[in-house]
């Protein structure tokens, strides 16, 4: 359509131009990384707050 290559060929060419991924420095999906880090931070924060509350009432 309109003398353009099919979508699959354009994607393949774009991926071929990318440099190889470095071992240990690649996370496949950016938004998934954001959600993962946010959840880990929330869990750590909840544990710290819970520990502070327990120490306050049981000391």
Secondary structure as UniProt FT lines:
FT   TURN            2..3
FT   HELIX           7..17
FT   TURN            23..24
FT   HELIX           30..57
//
